[in-house]
């Protein structure tokens, strides 16, 4: 690793603002689209889930790899940061179009959403992959890597506040129908665009790595980096569980917890969660530097699962329990996110240093982003939608059977617990990887 600190304090902060757009753009369909399709468009949960999942599975991963490969190959001629401006122009169009009712396509509502969502995930790849690649290469100094990812996690929390807190409030404020969703999409589109423009400005002086032309193949870089493969698998497992929890959260509030004004309760919950996440960042950076990103990830996964179980299995109608679980969730969710992406930066920088500056940051970042998207969609649409249908949930009904209500609670609480156990096992095993000697691991 390179030593010494030369990174201005403003750079990671301004770069991190792009995470507001990434998180908002990801969270809105993850949290609201399945509910929108079943309750407003009248599409069954299983069909709605497939309409969202198939574009992510069959197309999004291809786009991620393509963008990552182009970022690596043409970086000296076409700066990655320019793609942030492309995203600033296109992301608002896709976000607004996603919540325009299909009109005359009465028999093809699911197809309509699937086609629009295909364009949506394509645009997501265009700006999310280069953003992460830039962040992984802002510095190779271990202490600064955790600080960079600390800013990312801070703005991630703010993005969650926008996409999962402010967006539902807007929907309810404007009637909870089609109009509410459309106004929400317009406001969120402006926020995404501004965040990406600021991130573009913050990425201006990102240093060029020692060797821009990768001498070895990108798949060889993946093969030689065993710790990265373990991290990728662990994060993939965790995102399946998180996707299932996200997709069923609105159902949980409406049917299982039966909270008054569920969208308002959701907004307050997200504000509490994200405020805690942002306030704890200085402490979390120190914890990650002290104990190492791997150990921090494993510990965070345990308490994160417990927080979701508290929320999902809490007593009906209790705002005190729900908000208490929201605070606990904020304390634990930030731990897993920051430790995972700090470790990603460590492994990308370590691989480049060990191989003469031969960097594959774009490819390794694109693979990580693709895995996150597919896993989140697998858990949040295909898995959650199928399990909702199996539990007896009926689309469009305001009253559901007890089996459907308990099915919602179990999907929300049990699926993430199982997935986090798998993630912990994978991260524990990564300790024995042949070349697992990442600096900044605190002896763990």
C-alpha positions in Angstrom: 0.0 0.0 0.0 1.1 3.5 -0.6 1.8 5.6 2.4 1.2 9.2 3.3 -1.9 11.3 3.1 -2.5 13.7 0.2 -6.2 13.6 -0.1 -8.1 16.9 0.6 -10.8 16.5 3.2 -13.5 17.8 0.8 -12.9 15.3 -1.9 -14.4 12.1 -0.3 -17.3 14.2 1.1 -18.3 15.7 -2.3 -17.7 12.3 -4.0 -19.9 10.7 -1.4 -23.0 12.8 -2.4 -23.4 10.5 -5.4 -24.5 7.8 -3.0 -27.6 9.8 -2.2 -28.7 9.3 -5.9 -27.6 5.7 -5.9 -29.5 4.8 -2.8 -32.6 6.8 -3.6 -32.6 5.3 -7.1 -32.3 1.8 -5.7 -34.6 2.1 -2.7 -37.6 3.5 -4.3 -38.4 0.5 -6.6 -37.1 -1.9 -3.9 -39.4 -0.6 -1.3 -42.4 0.7 -3.2 -42.6 -0.8 -6.7 -43.9 -4.3 -5.6 -46.6 -2.7 -3.4 -47.5 -0.2 -6.2 -47.9 -3.1 -8.7 -50.0 -5.3 -6.4 -52.2 -2.6 -4.7 -52.6 0.0 -7.5 -52.2 -2.0 -10.7 -53.8 -5.2 -9.3 -51.0 -7.5 -10.4 -50.4 -10.7 -8.4 -47.3 -10.7 -6.1 -45.6 -13.5 -8.0 -46.1 -12.0 -11.4 -45.1 -8.5 -10.1 -42.0 -9.9 -8.5 -40.9 -11.6 -11.8 -41.6 -8.4 -13.8 -39.0 -6.6 -11.6 -36.6 -9.5 -11.1 -36.1 -10.6 -14.7 -34.7 -7.2 -16.0 -32.3 -7.2 -13.1 -31.2 -10.8 -13.6 -31.0 -10.9 -17.4 -30.0 -7.4 -18.3 -28.7 -5.4 -15.3 -25.7 -7.7 -14.7 -24.7 -7.5 -18.4 -24.8 -3.7 -18.2 -22.8 -3.6 -15.0 -20.0 -5.7 -16.5 -20.0 -3.7 -19.8 -19.7 -0.4 -17.9 -17.0 -1.8 -15.6 -15.0 -3.1 -18.6 -15.3 0.1 -20.5 -14.3 2.1 -17.4 -11.1 0.1 -17.1 -10.2 0.0 -20.8 -10.8 3.6 -21.8 -10.2 5.5 -18.5 -7.2 7.3 -19.9 -9.3 8.6 -22.9 -12.8 8.9 -21.2 -12.8 9.8 -17.5 -15.2 7.7 -15.5 -16.6 10.8 -13.8 -18.3 11.9 -17.1 -20.7 9.0 -16.6 -22.0 10.6 -13.5 -23.3 13.5 -15.6 -24.9 11.1 -18.0 -26.7 9.6 -15.0 -27.7 13.1 -13.8 -29.5 13.6 -17.2 -31.1 10.1 -17.7 -31.9 8.9 -14.2 -34.7 11.5 -13.6 -36.4 10.4 -16.9 -36.4 6.7 -15.9 -37.6 7.4 -12.4 -40.6 9.5 -13.5 -41.5 7.0 -16.3 -41.5 4.1 -13.8 -44.6 5.4 -12.0 -46.6 6.5 -15.1 -49.7 4.2 -15.3 -49.7 1.9 -18.3 -52.9 3.5 -19.7 -54.4 1.4 -22.4 -52.2 -1.6 -21.8 -54.8 -3.1 -19.5 -53.8 -6.7 -20.2 -50.0 -6.0 -20.2 -49.4 -4.0 -17.0 -46.6 -6.3 -15.8 -45.0 -6.2 -19.2 -45.2 -2.4 -19.3 -43.4 -2.1 -15.9 -40.8 -4.8 -16.9 -39.9 -2.8 -20.1 -39.6 0.5 -18.3 -37.7 -1.1 -15.5 -35.2 -2.6 -18.0 -34.3 0.9 -19.1 -34.2 2.0 -15.4 -31.6 -0.6 -14.4 -29.5 0.2 -17.5 -29.2 3.8 -16.4 -28.5 2.7 -12.9 -25.4 0.8 -14.2 -24.2 3.8 -16.1 -23.6 5.9 -13.0 -23.4 3.4 -10.0 -20.4 1.4 -11.3 -18.1 4.4 -12.1 -19.1 6.0 -8.8 -17.9 3.0 -6.8 -14.8 2.6 -9.0 -13.8 6.2 -8.3 -14.2 5.8 -4.6 -12.1 2.7 -4.5 -9.2 4.6 -6.1 -9.4 7.9 -4.3 -6.7 6.7 -1.9 -4.6 3.6 -1.2 -3.9 4.7 2.4 -5.8 2.2 4.8 -6.9 4.8 7.3 -8.2 7.1 4.5 -10.0 4.2 2.8 -12.2 3.8 5.9 -12.7 7.6 6.0 -13.8 7.5 2.3 -16.3 4.7 2.9 -17.4 6.5 6.1 -18.5 9.4 3.9 -20.2 6.9 1.5 -22.1 5.3 4.4 -23.1 8.8 5.7 -24.6 9.8 2.4 -26.0 6.3 1.9 -28.0 6.9 5.1 -29.2 10.3 3.7 -30.2 8.5 0.5 -32.2 6.0 2.4 -33.8 8.9 4.2 -34.9 10.3 0.9 -35.9 7.1 -0.9 -37.4 5.2 2.0 -38.5 8.0 4.2 -39.3 11.2 2.3 -40.7 9.3 -0.8 -43.4 7.4 1.2 -44.3 10.7 3.0 -44.8 12.4 -0.4 -47.0 9.6 -1.6 -49.3 9.8 1.4 -49.3 13.6 1.4 -50.7 13.6 -2.1 -53.3 10.9 -1.7 -51.5 7.5 -1.8 -52.8 6.9 -5.3 -51.3 7.4 -8.8 -50.9 11.2 -8.2 -48.9 10.6 -5.1 -46.5 8.2 -6.8 -46.1 10.6 -9.7 -45.3 13.7 -7.6 -43.0 11.6 -5.5 -41.0 10.5 -8.6 -40.6 14.1 -9.9 -39.2 15.4 -6.5 -36.9 12.4 -6.2 -35.7 12.8 -9.7 -34.5 16.3 -9.0 -32.7 15.1 -5.8 -30.9 12.3 -7.8 -29.8 14.7 -10.5 -28.3 17.3 -8.1 -26.5 14.6 -6.1 -24.8 13.2 -9.2 -23.7 16.6 -10.4 -22.1 17.3 -7.0 -20.4 13.9 -7.0 -19.0 14.7 -10.5 -17.5 17.9 -9.1 -16.0 16.0 -6.2 -14.4 13.3 -8.4 -12.4 15.9 -10.4 -9.0 15.2 -8.9 -9.2 11.5 -8.4 -5.7 10.2 -8.9 -4.7 7.9 -11.8 -3.4 4.5 -10.7 0.1 3.6 -11.7 -0.9 1.4 -14.6 -4.0 2.2 -16.6 -3.7 -0.6 -19.1 -4.4 -3.8 -17.3 -1.8 -6.4 -18.2 -3.7 -9.4 -17.1 -7.3 -10.4 -17.8 -10.1 -9.2 -15.6 -11.2 -12.8 -14.8 -7.6 -13.6 -13.8 -7.8 -10.7 -11.3 -10.9 -12.3 -9.8 -9.3 -15.7 -9.7 -6.2 -14.5 -7.9 -8.1 -12.5 -5.3 -9.7 -15.2 -3.0 -10.6 -12.8 -0.2 -12.6 -10.7 -2.7 -14.6 -13.8 -3.8 -15.5 -14.6 -0.2 -16.5 -11.0 0.3 -18.6 -11.0 -2.8 -20.4 -14.2 -1.8 -21.0 -13.0 1.8 -22.4 -9.7 0.6 -24.6 -11.4 -2.0 -26.1 -13.6 0.7 -26.7 -10.6 3.0 -28.4 -8.6 0.2 -30.9 -11.4 -0.5 -32.1 -11.1 3.1 -32.1 -7.3 3.0 -34.0 -7.3 -0.3 -36.7 -9.6 1.2 -37.0 -7.3 4.3 -37.2 -4.1 2.1 -39.9 -5.5 -0.2 -42.1 -6.7 2.7 -41.7 -3.6 5.0 -44.7 -1.7 3.6 -46.8 -4.9 3.9 -45.6 -5.3 7.4 -46.6 -1.8 8.5 -50.1 -2.1 6.8 -51.1 -5.6 7.6 -49.0 -7.2 10.4 -48.2 -4.2 12.6 -51.4 -2.4 11.5 -49.9 1.0 12.4 -52.0 4.2 12.0 -50.8 6.2 9.0 -48.3 3.5 7.9 -46.5 5.7 5.3 -46.0 8.5 7.9 -44.8 5.9 10.4 -42.4 4.6 7.8 -41.0 8.1 7.1 -40.4 8.7 10.8 -38.8 5.3 11.1 -36.4 6.0 8.3 -35.5 9.4 9.7 -34.6 7.7 13.0 -32.7 4.9 11.4 -30.7 7.2 9.1 -30.0 9.9 11.8 -28.4 7.2 14.0 -26.4 5.9 11.0 -25.0 9.4 10.3 -24.2 10.3 13.9 -22.3 7.1 14.6 -19.9 7.3 11.6 -16.9 8.8 13.5 -17.1 6.0 16.0 -17.7 3.4 13.4 -14.6 4.5 11.4 -12.5 4.0 14.6 -14.1 0.6 15.3 -13.4 -0.6 11.8 -9.8 0.6 11.9 -9.3 -1.1 15.3 -10.9 -4.5 14.8 -10.8 -4.8 11.0 -13.4 -4.7 8.4 -14.0 -8.5 8.4 -14.6 -8.9 12.1 -16.8 -5.8 12.1 -18.9 -7.2 9.3 -19.5 -10.4 11.1 -20.5 -8.7 14.4 -22.7 -6.3 12.6 -24.5 -9.1 10.8 -25.6 -10.7 14.0 -27.1 -7.6 15.6 -28.6 -6.5 12.3 -30.6 -9.8 12.1 -31.7 -9.3 15.7 -32.9 -5.7 14.9 -35.0 -7.0 12.0 -36.5 -9.7 14.1 -37.5 -7.2 16.8 -39.2 -5.0 14.1 -41.0 -7.9 12.3 -42.2 -9.8 15.3 -43.1 -6.7 17.4 -46.6 -6.2 18.9 -49.3 -4.9 16.5 -50.1 -1.2 16.8 -47.1 -0.3 19.0 -45.3 2.7 17.6 -42.9 2.6 20.6 -41.7 -0.9 19.7 -41.5 0.0 16.0 -39.5 3.1 16.5 -37.2 1.4 19.0 -36.4 -1.3 16.5 -35.8 1.5 13.9 -33.1 3.0 16.1 -31.5 -0.4 16.7 -31.6 -1.0 12.9 -29.8 2.3 12.2 -27.0 1.4 14.6 -26.5 -2.1 13.0 -27.2 -1.5 9.3 -24.4 1.1 9.0 -21.9 -1.4 10.5 -22.5 -4.0 7.8 -22.5 -1.5 4.9 -19.4 0.4 5.9 -17.3 -2.7 6.8 -18.3 -4.4 3.5 -17.3 -1.5 1.3 -14.2 -0.6 3.3 -13.0 -4.2 2.8 -13.8 -4.0 -0.9 -11.6 -0.9 -1.2 -8.8 -2.7 0.8 -8.9 -5.7 -1.5 -8.9 -3.7 -4.7 -6.0 -1.6 -3.6 -4.1 -4.6 -2.3 -4.5 -6.5 -5.5 -3.2 -3.5 -7.5 -0.2 -3.1 -5.2 0.7 -6.7 -5.4 0.6 -6.8 -9.2 2.6 -3.7 -10.1 -0.2 -1.2 -10.2 -2.3 -3.4 -12.6 -5.8 -2.2 -11.5 -9.1 -3.8 -12.3 -11.1 -1.5 -10.1 -13.8 -1.0 -12.7 -14.4 -4.7 -13.2 -14.2 -5.7 -9.5 -16.5 -2.8 -8.6 -19.0 -3.7 -11.4 -19.1 -7.3 -10.3 -19.8 -6.1 -6.7 -22.6 -3.8 -7.9 -24.1 -6.4 -10.1 -24.1 -9.0 -7.3 -25.7 -6.4 -5.0 -28.5 -5.7 -7.5 -29.2 -9.3 -8.4 -29.2 -10.4 -4.8 -31.4 -7.5 -3.7 -33.8 -8.2 -6.5 -33.8 -11.9 -5.9 -34.7 -11.4 -2.2 -36.9 -8.4 -2.7 -39.0 -9.4 -5.7 -38.7 -13.0 -6.9 -38.4 -14.6 -3.4 -40.6 -12.2 -1.5 -43.2 -12.1 -4.2 -43.3 -15.9 -4.4 -43.5 -16.4 -0.6 -46.2 -13.8 -0.3 -48.3 -15.6 -2.9 -47.6 -19.0 -1.1 -48.7 -17.5 2.2 -52.1 -16.6 0.7 -51.7 -12.9 0.1 -54.3 -11.6 -2.3 -53.4 -8.5 -4.4 -55.6 -5.4 -4.0 -57.4 -6.6 -0.8 -57.3 -4.4 2.2 -58.0 -7.4 4.5 -55.7 -10.4 4.5 -55.9 -13.9 6.1 -53.9 -14.7 9.2 -51.6 -17.0 7.2 -50.8 -14.1 4.9 -50.1 -11.7 7.8 -47.8 -14.1 9.5 -46.2 -14.9 6.2 -45.3 -11.3 5.8 -43.7 -11.2 9.3 -41.7 -14.4 8.7 -40.4 -13.2 5.3 -39.3 -9.9 6.9 -37.6 -11.4 10.0 -36.6 -15.0 9.2 -35.2 -14.7 5.6 -32.6 -12.0 6.6 -31.5 -14.1 9.6 -30.8 -17.2 7.5 -29.0 -15.1 4.9 -26.8 -13.3 7.5 -25.8 -16.7 9.0 -24.6 -17.7 5.6 -22.7 -14.4 5.2 -21.0 -14.8 8.6 -19.9 -18.3 7.7 -18.4 -17.1 4.4 -16.6 -14.2 6.0 -15.2 -16.4 8.8 -13.9 -18.8 6.2 -12.2 -16.0 4.3 -9.7 -15.7 7.1 -8.1 -18.9 5.8 -7.8 -17.7 2.3 -4.3 -18.1 0.9 -3.6 -14.5 0.3 -5.9 -13.0 2.9 -3.3 -10.5 4.3 -5.2 -7.2 4.0 -3.7 -4.3 5.9 -5.8 -2.6 8.5 -7.2 -5.8 9.9 -6.3 -5.1 13.5 -4.9 -8.6 14.1 -8.3 -10.3 13.6 
